[in-house]
Amino acid sequence: MAGGWIPLAGAVLEDERGVIGALLAAGADPAAGTPSATDTAGAFGKDDLLELFGAR
């Protein structure tokens, strides 16, 4: 993805829970990229995903 976005952050933005699960199972790092998936989840108030990523 352009601008430093990684697929996991894009999946968080689009609330694609199946894709998020698949990417995490494949080893995706929620802290990677700019913005990271963790940053994206926080910016959009997706507290359940922050917990899933271990950020809470």
C-alpha distance matrix in Angstrom:
0.0 3.8 6.7 6.6 5.2 5.8 6.9 10.2 9.6 8.2 11.3 13.5 12.7 13.7 16.4 15.9 18.5 18.8 15.2 15.5 18.7 17.6 14.7 17.3 19.9 17.9 17.8 14.5 15.2 15.1 15.7 12.8 10.0 10.5 11.2 12.1 12.8 16.4 15.9 14.3 17.2 19.7 18.7 19.2 22.3 21.2 23.9 24.1 20.6 21.5 24.5 22.7 20.5 23.8 23.2 26.5
3.8 0.0 3.8 5.7 6.0 8.4 10.3 13.2 11.8 10.7 14.2 15.7 14.4 15.7 18.8 18.8 21.5 22.2 18.7 18.7 22.1 21.2 18.2 20.6 23.4 21.4 20.8 17.4 17.6 17.2 17.0 14.1 10.7 10.1 11.1 13.0 14.6 17.7 16.5 15.2 18.5 20.4 18.9 19.9 23.2 22.7 25.5 26.1 22.7 23.2 26.5 25.1 22.7 25.8 24.7 27.9
6.7 3.8 0.0 3.8 5.6 9.0 11.8 13.9 11.7 11.6 15.3 16.0 14.6 16.7 19.6 20.1 22.6 23.7 20.4 19.7 23.2 22.7 19.5 21.2 24.4 22.6 21.5 17.9 17.2 16.5 15.6 12.9 9.1 7.5 8.8 11.4 13.7 16.3 14.5 13.8 17.5 18.8 17.1 18.7 22.0 21.9 24.4 25.6 22.3 22.2 25.6 24.7 22.0 24.7 23.1 26.4
6.6 5.7 3.8 0.0 3.8 6.4 9.9 11.5 9.8 10.7 14.1 14.6 14.1 16.5 18.8 19.1 21.1 22.1 18.7 17.6 20.8 20.3 16.9 18.3 21.4 19.6 18.1 14.6 13.7 13.2 12.2 9.2 5.5 5.0 7.0 8.7 11.3 13.9 12.7 12.5 15.9 17.3 16.5 18.2 21.1 20.6 22.7 23.7 20.1 19.9 23.1 22.0 19.1 21.7 20.4 23.8
5.2 6.0 5.6 3.8 0.0 3.8 6.7 8.3 6.4 6.9 10.3 11.0 10.5 12.8 15.0 15.3 17.4 18.5 15.2 14.2 17.6 17.4 14.1 15.7 19.0 17.5 16.4 12.7 12.3 11.3 11.3 8.9 5.7 5.6 6.1 7.2 8.7 11.8 11.0 10.0 13.2 15.2 14.4 15.6 18.4 17.6 20.0 20.7 17.2 17.4 20.7 19.3 16.8 19.8 18.7 22.0
5.8 8.4 9.0 6.4 3.8 0.0 3.8 5.5 5.5 6.5 8.8 10.2 10.9 12.7 14.3 13.8 15.4 16.0 12.5 11.6 14.6 14.0 10.6 12.4 15.4 13.8 12.9 9.2 9.5 9.3 10.1 7.5 5.8 7.7 8.1 7.3 7.9 11.4 11.8 10.9 13.3 15.8 15.8 16.6 19.0 17.5 19.6 19.6 15.9 16.5 19.3 17.4 14.9 18.2 17.8 21.2
6.9 10.3 11.8 9.9 6.7 3.8 0.0 3.8 5.5 5.0 6.1 8.6 9.8 10.5 11.9 10.7 12.4 12.6 9.0 8.8 11.9 11.0 8.1 10.7 13.4 12.0 12.1 8.8 10.3 10.0 12.1 10.2 9.3 11.2 10.9 9.7 8.6 12.4 13.4 11.7 13.3 16.5 16.6 16.6 18.9 16.8 19.1 18.5 15.0 16.4 18.9 16.5 14.8 18.4 18.5 21.6
10.2 13.2 13.9 11.5 8.3 5.5 3.8 0.0 3.8 5.4 5.0 6.3 8.7 9.9 10.2 9.3 10.2 11.0 7.8 6.1 9.3 9.5 6.5 8.0 11.3 10.9 10.5 7.0 8.0 6.9 9.7 9.0 9.2 11.1 10.3 8.0 5.8 9.3 11.1 9.6 10.4 13.7 14.6 14.4 16.1 13.8 15.7 15.0 11.3 12.8 15.1 12.7 11.1 14.7 15.0 18.0
9.6 11.8 11.7 9.8 6.4 5.5 5.5 3.8 0.0 3.8 5.4 5.0 6.2 8.7 9.6 10.1 11.6 13.3 10.5 8.7 12.2 13.0 10.3 11.3 14.8 14.6 13.7 10.1 9.8 7.6 9.3 8.9 8.0 8.7 7.2 5.8 3.9 7.6 8.2 6.2 8.0 11.0 11.2 11.4 13.7 12.0 14.4 14.5 11.0 11.9 15.0 13.5 11.6 15.0 14.3 17.2
8.2 10.7 11.6 10.7 6.9 6.5 5.0 5.4 3.8 0.0 3.8 5.4 5.0 6.2 8.4 8.6 11.1 12.6 9.7 9.2 12.9 13.3 11.1 13.1 16.2 15.8 15.8 12.3 12.9 11.1 13.0 12.1 10.7 11.0 9.6 9.2 7.6 11.1 11.3 8.4 10.2 13.4 12.9 12.3 15.0 13.4 16.4 16.3 13.1 14.8 17.7 16.1 14.8 18.3 17.8 20.4
11.3 14.2 15.3 14.1 10.3 8.8 6.1 5.0 5.4 3.8 0.0 3.8 5.4 5.1 5.8 5.0 7.4 8.8 6.3 5.9 9.7 10.4 9.0 11.0 13.8 14.1 14.6 11.6 12.8 11.0 13.8 13.6 13.1 13.9 12.3 11.1 8.2 11.4 12.6 9.7 10.0 13.7 13.9 12.5 14.6 12.2 15.0 14.2 11.1 13.6 16.0 13.9 13.4 17.1 17.2 19.5
13.5 15.7 16.0 14.6 11.0 10.2 8.6 6.3 5.0 5.4 3.8 0.0 3.8 5.5 4.9 6.3 7.6 10.3 8.8 6.9 10.4 12.2 10.8 11.6 14.8 15.7 15.5 12.4 12.6 9.8 12.4 13.1 12.9 13.2 11.0 9.6 6.3 8.6 9.8 6.7 6.3 10.1 10.5 9.1 10.9 8.5 11.4 11.1 8.1 10.3 13.1 11.6 11.2 14.7 14.2 16.2
12.7 14.4 14.6 14.1 10.5 10.9 9.8 8.7 6.2 5.0 5.4 3.8 0.0 3.8 5.5 7.9 10.3 13.0 11.4 10.3 13.9 15.4 14.0 15.1 18.4 18.9 18.8 15.4 15.5 12.7 14.5 14.8 13.6 13.0 10.7 10.6 8.2 10.5 10.3 6.5 7.4 10.5 9.5 7.9 10.7 9.5 13.0 13.5 11.0 12.8 15.9 15.1 14.5 17.8 16.7 18.6
13.7 15.7 16.7 16.5 12.8 12.7 10.5 9.9 8.7 6.2 5.1 5.5 3.8 0.0 3.8 5.5 8.8 11.1 9.9 10.0 13.4 14.6 14.0 15.7 18.4 19.0 19.6 16.6 17.5 15.1 17.5 17.5 16.4 16.2 14.1 13.9 11.2 13.8 14.0 10.3 10.5 13.8 12.9 10.6 13.1 11.4 15.0 14.7 12.6 15.2 17.8 16.5 16.5 20.0 19.4 21.1
16.4 18.8 19.6 18.8 15.0 14.3 11.9 10.2 9.6 8.4 5.8 4.9 5.5 3.8 0.0 3.8 5.8 8.9 8.8 8.2 11.1 13.1 13.1 14.1 16.7 18.0 18.6 16.1 16.9 14.3 17.2 17.9 17.6 17.8 15.5 14.4 11.1 13.0 14.0 10.6 9.4 12.9 12.9 10.2 11.6 9.1 12.3 11.5 9.8 12.9 15.0 13.6 14.4 17.7 17.5 18.8
15.9 18.8 20.1 19.1 15.3 13.8 10.7 9.3 10.1 8.6 5.0 6.3 7.9 5.5 3.8 0.0 3.8 5.6 5.4 6.2 8.8 10.1 10.7 12.3 14.3 15.5 16.7 14.6 16.2 14.4 17.7 18.0 17.9 18.8 16.9 15.5 12.1 14.5 16.1 13.0 12.0 15.7 16.1 13.7 15.1 12.2 15.0 13.3 11.3 14.6 16.3 14.1 14.9 18.5 19.0 20.5
18.5 21.5 22.6 21.1 17.4 15.4 12.4 10.2 11.6 11.1 7.4 7.6 10.3 8.8 5.8 3.8 0.0 3.8 5.4 5.0 6.2 8.6 9.9 10.5 12.2 14.2 15.4 13.9 15.5 13.7 17.3 18.2 18.9 20.2 18.3 16.2 12.5 14.2 16.5 14.0 12.1 15.7 16.9 14.6 15.0 11.5 13.5 11.1 9.4 13.0 13.9 11.3 12.9 16.3 17.3 18.5
18.8 22.2 23.7 22.1 18.5 16.0 12.6 11.0 13.3 12.6 8.8 10.3 13.0 11.1 8.9 5.6 3.8 0.0 3.8 5.4 5.2 6.2 8.6 10.0 10.6 12.4 14.5 13.6 16.0 15.1 18.9 19.3 20.1 21.9 20.4 18.1 14.6 16.8 19.3 16.9 15.4 19.1 20.3 18.2 18.8 15.3 17.0 14.3 12.5 16.0 16.5 13.4 14.8 18.2 19.8 21.2
15.2 18.7 20.4 18.7 15.2 12.5 9.0 7.8 10.5 9.7 6.3 8.8 11.4 9.9 8.8 5.4 5.4 3.8 0.0 3.8 5.4 5.0 6.0 8.5 9.7 10.5 12.4 11.0 13.6 13.0 16.6 16.4 17.0 18.9 17.7 15.5 12.4 15.1 17.5 15.1 14.5 18.2 19.2 17.6 18.7 15.5 17.5 15.3 12.7 15.8 16.9 13.8 14.2 17.9 19.2 21.3
15.5 18.7 19.7 17.6 14.2 11.6 8.8 6.1 8.7 9.2 5.9 6.9 10.3 10.0 8.2 6.2 5.0 5.4 3.8 0.0 3.8 5.5 5.2 6.1 8.5 9.9 10.8 9.0 10.9 9.7 13.4 13.9 15.0 16.9 15.5 12.9 9.5 11.8 14.5 12.6 11.5 15.2 16.7 15.4 16.1 12.7 14.4 12.2 9.3 12.1 13.3 10.2 10.4 14.1 15.4 17.5
18.7 22.1 23.2 20.8 17.6 14.6 11.9 9.3 12.2 12.9 9.7 10.4 13.9 13.4 11.1 8.8 6.2 5.2 5.4 3.8 0.0 3.8 5.5 5.2 6.1 8.6 10.0 9.6 11.9 11.4 15.2 16.0 17.7 20.0 18.7 15.8 12.5 14.1 17.3 15.8 14.2 17.6 19.6 18.3 18.4 14.8 15.6 12.8 10.4 13.3 13.4 9.8 10.8 14.1 16.2 18.0
17.6 21.2 22.7 20.3 17.4 14.0 11.0 9.5 13.0 13.3 10.4 12.2 15.4 14.6 13.1 10.1 8.6 6.2 5.0 5.5 3.8 0.0 3.8 5.5 5.1 6.2 8.8 8.9 12.1 12.6 16.3 16.2 17.7 20.4 19.6 16.8 13.9 16.2 19.2 17.7 16.8 20.3 22.0 20.9 21.5 18.0 19.1 16.5 13.8 16.5 16.8 13.1 13.5 16.8 18.9 21.1
14.7 18.2 19.5 16.9 14.1 10.6 8.1 6.5 10.3 11.1 9.0 10.8 14.0 14.0 13.1 10.7 9.9 8.6 6.0 5.2 5.5 3.8 0.0 3.8 5.4 5.0 6.4 5.4 8.7 9.5 13.0 12.5 14.1 16.9 16.4 13.5 11.1 13.7 16.5 15.4 15.1 18.5 20.1 19.5 20.4 17.2 18.4 16.4 13.2 15.2 16.1 12.6 11.9 15.3 17.1 19.8
17.3 20.6 21.2 18.3 15.7 12.4 10.7 8.0 11.3 13.1 11.0 11.6 15.1 15.7 14.1 12.3 10.5 10.0 8.5 6.1 5.2 5.5 3.8 0.0 3.8 5.3 5.1 4.9 7.2 8.0 11.6 12.1 14.4 17.3 16.7 13.3 10.8 12.3 15.7 15.3 14.3 17.4 19.6 19.2 19.5 16.2 16.7 14.5 11.4 13.0 13.3 9.7 9.0 12.1 14.3 16.9
19.9 23.4 24.4 21.4 19.0 15.4 13.4 11.3 14.8 16.2 13.8 14.8 18.4 18.4 16.7 14.3 12.2 10.6 9.7 8.5 6.1 5.1 5.4 3.8 0.0 3.8 5.4 7.3 10.2 11.6 15.0 15.3 17.8 20.8 20.4 17.0 14.6 16.1 19.5 19.0 17.9 21.0 23.3 22.7 22.8 19.4 19.6 17.0 14.3 16.1 15.8 12.0 11.9 14.5 17.3 19.6
17.9 21.4 22.6 19.6 17.5 13.8 12.0 10.9 14.6 15.8 14.1 15.7 18.9 19.0 18.0 15.5 14.2 12.4 10.5 9.9 8.6 6.2 5.0 5.3 3.8 0.0 3.8 6.0 9.5 11.8 14.8 14.2 16.4 19.7 19.8 16.6 14.9 16.9 20.0 19.6 19.2 22.3 24.3 24.0 24.6 21.4 22.0 19.7 16.7 18.2 18.4 14.8 13.9 16.6 19.0 21.8
17.8 20.8 21.5 18.1 16.4 12.9 12.1 10.5 13.7 15.8 14.6 15.5 18.8 19.6 18.6 16.7 15.4 14.5 12.4 10.8 10.0 8.8 6.4 5.1 5.4 3.8 0.0 3.8 6.4 9.3 11.7 11.4 14.1 17.6 17.8 14.4 13.2 14.7 17.9 18.1 17.9 20.5 22.7 23.0 23.5 20.5 20.8 18.9 15.7 16.4 16.8 13.5 11.8 14.1 16.4 19.4
14.5 17.4 17.9 14.6 12.7 9.2 8.8 7.0 10.1 12.3 11.6 12.4 15.4 16.6 16.1 14.6 13.9 13.6 11.0 9.0 9.6 8.9 5.4 4.9 7.3 6.0 3.8 0.0 3.8 6.4 8.9 8.2 10.7 14.0 14.1 10.9 9.7 11.7 14.6 14.6 14.9 17.5 19.4 19.8 20.7 18.0 18.7 17.3 13.8 14.4 15.6 12.6 10.4 13.3 14.8 18.1
15.2 17.6 17.2 13.7 12.3 9.5 10.3 8.0 9.8 12.9 12.8 12.6 15.5 17.5 16.9 16.2 15.5 16.0 13.6 10.9 11.9 12.1 8.7 7.2 10.2 9.5 6.4 3.8 0.0 3.8 5.4 5.5 8.8 12.0 12.1 8.6 8.2 9.3 12.1 13.1 13.4 15.5 17.6 18.6 19.3 17.0 17.3 16.5 13.0 12.6 14.0 11.8 8.7 11.0 12.0 15.6
15.1 17.2 16.5 13.2 11.3 9.3 10.0 6.9 7.6 11.1 11.0 9.8 12.7 15.1 14.3 14.4 13.7 15.1 13.0 9.7 11.4 12.6 9.5 8.0 11.6 11.8 9.3 6.4 3.8 0.0 3.8 5.7 8.3 10.6 9.9 6.1 4.9 5.5 8.7 9.6 9.7 11.6 13.9 14.9 15.5 13.3 13.7 13.4 9.8 9.2 11.2 9.5 6.2 9.0 9.3 12.8
15.7 17.0 15.6 12.2 11.3 10.1 12.1 9.7 9.3 13.0 13.8 12.4 14.5 17.5 17.2 17.7 17.3 18.9 16.6 13.4 15.2 16.3 13.0 11.6 15.0 14.8 11.7 8.9 5.4 3.8 0.0 3.8 6.7 8.8 8.6 5.2 6.3 5.9 7.8 10.1 10.9 11.8 13.8 15.8 16.4 15.1 15.2 15.7 12.3 10.7 13.0 12.2 8.5 10.1 9.3 13.1
12.8 14.1 12.9 9.2 8.9 7.5 10.2 9.0 8.9 12.1 13.6 13.1 14.8 17.5 17.9 18.0 18.2 19.3 16.4 13.9 16.0 16.2 12.5 12.1 15.3 14.2 11.4 8.2 5.5 5.7 3.8 0.0 3.8 7.0 7.9 5.2 7.3 8.6 9.7 11.3 13.0 14.3 15.6 17.5 18.8 17.5 18.2 18.6 15.0 14.0 16.4 15.1 11.6 13.6 13.1 16.9
10.0 10.7 9.1 5.5 5.7 5.8 9.3 9.2 8.0 10.7 13.1 12.9 13.6 16.4 17.6 17.9 18.9 20.1 17.0 15.0 17.7 17.7 14.1 14.4 17.8 16.4 14.1 10.7 8.8 8.3 6.7 3.8 0.0 3.8 5.4 4.7 7.7 9.7 9.5 10.4 13.1 14.4 14.7 16.8 18.8 17.9 19.3 20.0 16.4 15.7 18.6 17.5 14.2 16.5 15.5 19.1
10.5 10.1 7.5 5.0 5.6 7.7 11.2 11.1 8.7 11.0 13.9 13.2 13.0 16.2 17.8 18.8 20.2 21.9 18.9 16.9 20.0 20.4 16.9 17.3 20.8 19.7 17.6 14.0 12.0 10.6 8.8 7.0 3.8 0.0 2.9 5.0 8.5 10.0 8.3 9.3 12.6 13.3 12.8 15.2 17.6 17.5 19.1 20.5 17.1 16.2 19.5 19.0 15.9 18.0 16.2 19.5
11.2 11.1 8.8 7.0 6.1 8.1 10.9 10.3 7.2 9.6 12.3 11.0 10.7 14.1 15.5 16.9 18.3 20.4 17.7 15.5 18.7 19.6 16.4 16.7 20.4 19.8 17.8 14.1 12.1 9.9 8.6 7.9 5.4 2.9 0.0 3.8 6.6 8.0 5.8 6.4 9.9 10.6 9.9 12.3 14.7 14.7 16.5 18.1 14.9 14.0 17.5 17.2 14.4 16.6 14.6 17.7
12.1 13.0 11.4 8.7 7.2 7.3 9.7 8.0 5.8 9.2 11.1 9.6 10.6 13.9 14.4 15.5 16.2 18.1 15.5 12.9 15.8 16.8 13.5 13.3 17.0 16.6 14.4 10.9 8.6 6.1 5.2 5.2 4.7 5.0 3.8 0.0 3.8 5.2 5.0 6.2 8.6 9.8 10.5 12.5 14.2 13.4 14.7 15.7 12.3 11.4 14.6 14.0 10.9 13.3 11.8 15.1
12.8 14.6 13.7 11.3 8.7 7.9 8.6 5.8 3.9 7.6 8.2 6.3 8.2 11.2 11.1 12.1 12.5 14.6 12.4 9.5 12.5 13.9 11.1 10.8 14.6 14.9 13.2 9.7 8.2 4.9 6.3 7.3 7.7 8.5 6.6 3.8 0.0 3.8 5.4 5.0 6.1 8.5 9.8 10.7 12.1 10.5 12.0 12.5 8.9 8.8 12.0 11.0 8.5 11.6 10.6 13.6
16.4 17.7 16.3 13.9 11.8 11.4 12.4 9.3 7.6 11.1 11.4 8.6 10.5 13.8 13.0 14.5 14.2 16.8 15.1 11.8 14.1 16.2 13.7 12.3 16.1 16.9 14.7 11.7 9.3 5.5 5.9 8.6 9.7 10.0 8.0 5.2 3.8 0.0 3.8 5.4 5.1 6.2 8.6 10.1 10.5 9.3 9.8 10.9 7.8 6.2 9.6 9.6 6.9 9.0 7.2 10.2
15.9 16.5 14.5 12.7 11.0 11.8 13.4 11.1 8.2 11.3 12.6 9.8 10.3 14.0 14.0 16.1 16.5 19.3 17.5 14.5 17.3 19.2 16.5 15.7 19.5 20.0 17.9 14.6 12.1 8.7 7.8 9.7 9.5 8.3 5.8 5.0 5.4 3.8 0.0 3.8 5.5 5.1 6.1 8.7 10.0 10.1 11.1 13.2 10.5 8.8 12.5 13.1 10.6 12.3 9.7 12.3
14.3 15.2 13.8 12.5 10.0 10.9 11.7 9.6 6.2 8.4 9.7 6.7 6.5 10.3 10.6 13.0 14.0 16.9 15.1 12.6 15.8 17.7 15.4 15.3 19.0 19.6 18.1 14.6 13.1 9.6 10.1 11.3 10.4 9.3 6.4 6.2 5.0 5.4 3.8 0.0 3.8 5.4 5.1 6.3 8.6 8.4 10.7 12.4 9.7 9.4 13.1 13.3 11.5 14.0 11.9 14.1
17.2 18.5 17.5 15.9 13.2 13.3 13.3 10.4 8.0 10.2 10.0 6.3 7.4 10.5 9.4 12.0 12.1 15.4 14.5 11.5 14.2 16.8 15.1 14.3 17.9 19.2 17.9 14.9 13.4 9.7 10.9 13.0 13.1 12.6 9.9 8.6 6.1 5.1 5.5 3.8 0.0 3.8 5.5 5.4 6.1 4.9 7.0 8.6 6.3 6.2 9.8 10.3 9.4 11.7 9.9 11.4
19.7 20.4 18.8 17.3 15.2 15.8 16.5 13.7 11.0 13.4 13.7 10.1 10.5 13.8 12.9 15.7 15.7 19.1 18.2 15.2 17.6 20.3 18.5 17.4 21.0 22.3 20.5 17.5 15.5 11.6 11.8 14.3 14.4 13.3 10.6 9.8 8.5 6.2 5.1 5.4 3.8 0.0 3.8 5.4 5.1 6.1 6.9 9.9 8.5 6.8 10.4 12.0 10.8 12.1 9.3 10.3
18.7 18.9 17.1 16.5 14.4 15.8 16.6 14.6 11.2 12.9 13.9 10.5 9.5 12.9 12.9 16.1 16.9 20.3 19.2 16.7 19.6 22.0 20.1 19.6 23.3 24.3 22.7 19.4 17.6 13.9 13.8 15.6 14.7 12.8 9.9 10.5 9.8 8.6 6.1 5.1 5.5 3.8 0.0 3.8 5.7 7.8 9.8 12.7 11.4 10.4 14.0 15.4 14.2 15.8 12.9 14.0
19.2 19.9 18.7 18.2 15.6 16.6 16.6 14.4 11.4 12.3 12.5 9.1 7.9 10.6 10.2 13.7 14.6 18.2 17.6 15.4 18.3 20.9 19.5 19.2 22.7 24.0 23.0 19.8 18.6 14.9 15.8 17.5 16.8 15.2 12.3 12.5 10.7 10.1 8.7 6.3 5.4 5.4 3.8 0.0 3.8 5.6 8.6 11.1 10.3 10.5 13.8 14.8 14.5 16.5 14.2 14.9
22.3 23.2 22.0 21.1 18.4 19.0 18.9 16.1 13.7 15.0 14.6 10.9 10.7 13.1 11.6 15.1 15.0 18.8 18.7 16.1 18.4 21.5 20.4 19.5 22.8 24.6 23.5 20.7 19.3 15.5 16.4 18.8 18.8 17.6 14.7 14.2 12.1 10.5 10.0 8.6 6.1 5.1 5.7 3.8 0.0 3.8 5.6 8.7 9.0 8.8 11.5 13.3 13.5 14.9 12.6 12.3
21.2 22.7 21.9 20.6 17.6 17.5 16.8 13.8 12.0 13.4 12.2 8.5 9.5 11.4 9.1 12.2 11.5 15.3 15.5 12.7 14.8 18.0 17.2 16.2 19.4 21.4 20.5 18.0 17.0 13.3 15.1 17.5 17.9 17.5 14.7 13.4 10.5 9.3 10.1 8.4 4.9 6.1 7.8 5.6 3.8 0.0 3.8 5.5 5.5 6.5 9.0 10.1 10.9 12.7 11.3 11.3
23.9 25.5 24.4 22.7 20.0 19.6 19.1 15.7 14.4 16.4 15.0 11.4 13.0 15.0 12.3 15.0 13.5 17.0 17.5 14.4 15.6 19.1 18.4 16.7 19.6 22.0 20.8 18.7 17.3 13.7 15.2 18.2 19.3 19.1 16.5 14.7 12.0 9.8 11.1 10.7 7.0 6.9 9.8 8.6 5.6 3.8 0.0 3.8 5.4 4.9 6.3 8.6 9.8 10.5 9.1 8.2
24.1 26.1 25.6 23.7 20.7 19.6 18.5 15.0 14.5 16.3 14.2 11.1 13.5 14.7 11.5 13.3 11.1 14.3 15.3 12.2 12.8 16.5 16.4 14.5 17.0 19.7 18.9 17.3 16.5 13.4 15.7 18.6 20.0 20.5 18.1 15.7 12.5 10.9 13.2 12.4 8.6 9.9 12.7 11.1 8.7 5.5 3.8 0.0 3.8 5.4 5.1 6.2 8.7 9.9 9.9 9.1
20.6 22.7 22.3 20.1 17.2 15.9 15.0 11.3 11.0 13.1 11.1 8.1 11.0 12.6 9.8 11.3 9.4 12.5 12.7 9.3 10.4 13.8 13.2 11.4 14.3 16.7 15.7 13.8 13.0 9.8 12.3 15.0 16.4 17.1 14.9 12.3 8.9 7.8 10.5 9.7 6.3 8.5 11.4 10.3 9.0 5.5 5.4 3.8 0.0 3.8 5.2 4.8 6.1 8.5 8.6 9.3
21.5 23.2 22.2 19.9 17.4 16.5 16.4 12.8 11.9 14.8 13.6 10.3 12.8 15.2 12.9 14.6 13.0 16.0 15.8 12.1 13.3 16.5 15.2 13.0 16.1 18.2 16.4 14.4 12.6 9.2 10.7 14.0 15.7 16.2 14.0 11.4 8.8 6.2 8.8 9.4 6.2 6.8 10.4 10.5 8.8 6.5 4.9 5.4 3.8 0.0 3.8 5.4 5.1 6.2 5.1 6.0
24.5 26.5 25.6 23.1 20.7 19.3 18.9 15.1 15.0 17.7 16.0 13.1 15.9 17.8 15.0 16.3 13.9 16.5 16.9 13.3 13.4 16.8 16.1 13.3 15.8 18.4 16.8 15.6 14.0 11.2 13.0 16.4 18.6 19.5 17.5 14.6 12.0 9.6 12.5 13.1 9.8 10.4 14.0 13.8 11.5 9.0 6.3 5.1 5.2 3.8 0.0 3.8 5.4 5.0 5.7 5.1
22.7 25.1 24.7 22.0 19.3 17.4 16.5 12.7 13.5 16.1 13.9 11.6 15.1 16.5 13.6 14.1 11.3 13.4 13.8 10.2 9.8 13.1 12.6 9.7 12.0 14.8 13.5 12.6 11.8 9.5 12.2 15.1 17.5 19.0 17.2 14.0 11.0 9.6 13.1 13.3 10.3 12.0 15.4 14.8 13.3 10.1 8.6 6.2 4.8 5.4 3.8 0.0 3.8 5.4 7.6 8.4
20.5 22.7 22.0 19.1 16.8 14.9 14.8 11.1 11.6 14.8 13.4 11.2 14.5 16.5 14.4 14.9 12.9 14.8 14.2 10.4 10.8 13.5 11.9 9.0 11.9 13.9 11.8 10.4 8.7 6.2 8.5 11.6 14.2 15.9 14.4 10.9 8.5 6.9 10.6 11.5 9.4 10.8 14.2 14.5 13.5 10.9 9.8 8.7 6.1 5.1 5.4 3.8 0.0 3.8 5.5 8.0
23.8 25.8 24.7 21.7 19.8 18.2 18.4 14.7 15.0 18.3 17.1 14.7 17.8 20.0 17.7 18.5 16.3 18.2 17.9 14.1 14.1 16.8 15.3 12.1 14.5 16.6 14.1 13.3 11.0 9.0 10.1 13.6 16.5 18.0 16.6 13.3 11.6 9.0 12.3 14.0 11.7 12.1 15.8 16.5 14.9 12.7 10.5 9.9 8.5 6.2 5.0 5.4 3.8 0.0 3.8 5.6
23.2 24.7 23.1 20.4 18.7 17.8 18.5 15.0 14.3 17.8 17.2 14.2 16.7 19.4 17.5 19.0 17.3 19.8 19.2 15.4 16.2 18.9 17.1 14.3 17.3 19.0 16.4 14.8 12.0 9.3 9.3 13.1 15.5 16.2 14.6 11.8 10.6 7.2 9.7 11.9 9.9 9.3 12.9 14.2 12.6 11.3 9.1 9.9 8.6 5.1 5.7 7.6 5.5 3.8 0.0 3.8
26.5 27.9 26.4 23.8 22.0 21.2 21.6 18.0 17.2 20.4 19.5 16.2 18.6 21.1 18.8 20.5 18.5 21.2 21.3 17.5 18.0 21.1 19.8 16.9 19.6 21.8 19.4 18.1 15.6 12.8 13.1 16.9 19.1 19.5 17.7 15.1 13.6 10.2 12.3 14.1 11.4 10.3 14.0 14.9 12.3 11.3 8.2 9.1 9.3 6.0 5.1 8.4 8.0 5.6 3.8 0.0
